[in-house]
Amino acid sequence: MAKVAAHPVSPPEPDRDTYSITELCGEFGVTARALRFYEDEGLISPERRGTQRIYSPRDRARLAWILRGKRVGFSLAEIREMIDLYDLGDGRRQQREVTIARCTAKIEALQAQKHDIDAAIAELAEFVTLVEMHRD
């Protein structure tokens, strides 16, 4: 699927109205195919001028949300729900509440997974020690 940028993206230039597909691909470290996929999924909606896609600051911000969400393990459906809440017109109150709740739940799930992984590593290390003690 999409290649995800390894580091946070810089804030947009304040006087910038549009971005090309090449600019966003370079800035976010994604492929044009990934951007088209997100467009097909209705997550971003660039303006079309013939065959050229023109991305707005809103598209850029949504792309940043998408990639951050993917990096931490959210599904596209979860990401869509969180970014679509921006348009409710409530000062982003509900978007913040839902995002905090989702992130908190994700943290708890990852901590549980980490605990399970640590336990599995300890069990395997113990087993290796046991097997090594009974070598011929």
N, C-alpha and C positions, 0 to 999 in steps of 0.2 A: 504494500500500500504506500502511503506517503512517508517520505524521509522527514524526520522531525529534527528541527534545529536543536543543538546541544546546549545552547545558552539563551538567556532572555534576549528578546528583540528590543532594539533601541526605540524610543518614542518617535512618533512621526514628526516630520518637519512641520511646524505650525502653519506655514503658508502653502502647504501642499494640498492640492485638490484632487489629484488623480495619480494612479500608479499603473504601470504596465505589467503584464504577466511576467515579463523578464525581470523587472525590478522586484516584484514580490517573491518570485522564485529565488532570486539571489539573496534577498534579505532574510528570508525564512528558511532557506536551505531545503526547499521542496521542489518537486518537478511540476511542469506545466500540466501534466496528466493529473497530479494530485489536486491542483487548483480546479481543473475541469470537473473532477469527481465531486469535490465539495460544492461546486456550482450545480451539478446534476442532482445532488442530494438536497438542494435548496438551502444550504448553509451560508453561502455567499451569493450575491447577485450582481455581478458586474454589468455595467452598461455595455451594449454592443454597438460598435460602429463598423458596419460591414462584418468582416471576420475578426476584427480586433476587439479584444476585451479591455475595457477601461475600468479599473478598480478604484473605489472611493475610499476615503479614510474609514468609513464604516465597514467596508469589506475587509480592510487591513486589520481593524480591531477585532472583527469576528474571526479572521484567520488566526490571529494571535490566541484567542480563546480556544479555538479548535485544537491548535497544536499543543497548547499547554494541557488541555483536557486529555488529549491522546497520550501525552507524555506520562501522565499520572494514572492512566488506566481507565478513564471514563469511556463509555460507549458513545458512538455518534448520536444516538437517541438522547442520552443524558446531556451531552454537549448542546444539542439542538434546543432542548428544553431550557437550559440555563441561559443561552444567548438570546433566545426568543423572548425571554422575560424582560429584556432591556426595553422592548417596545411597548410595555404596558402603560407608560406615562405616569408611573407612581414614584418618580425620582429614583428608580432602580432599587427600591426597598425590597420588593419580593425577590428580585434577582439576587440580591445580597443574601437574603435569608435562605433561599433554596441552595445557593452556592455554598454557604457556610455549612448547612446541614449535609449536603452531599460530600463536601470535603472532609468533614468530621467523620462521617460514616466510612469514607475511603481510608482515612488514617487508621481507624479502628480495625478495619479489615486487613490492611497491610501489616499492622502490628501483630495481629493474630497469625497471619501468614509467616511473619518473621519468627514468631515464637515456635511455630510448627517446624520451620526450616532449621532453626537452632537445635530443636529437639532431635530432628532427623540426623543432623550432622553429629551430634553427641552420640547418638545410638550407633551410627556407622563407625565412628572413631573407636567406640568401645568394642564393637564387633571385630574391627581390624586388629585391635590389640589382642583380643581373645584368640583370633585365628593365628596371629604371629607367635603367640606363646606356645602353640601346639604344632609348630613346624617341625619337620624331621631333620 
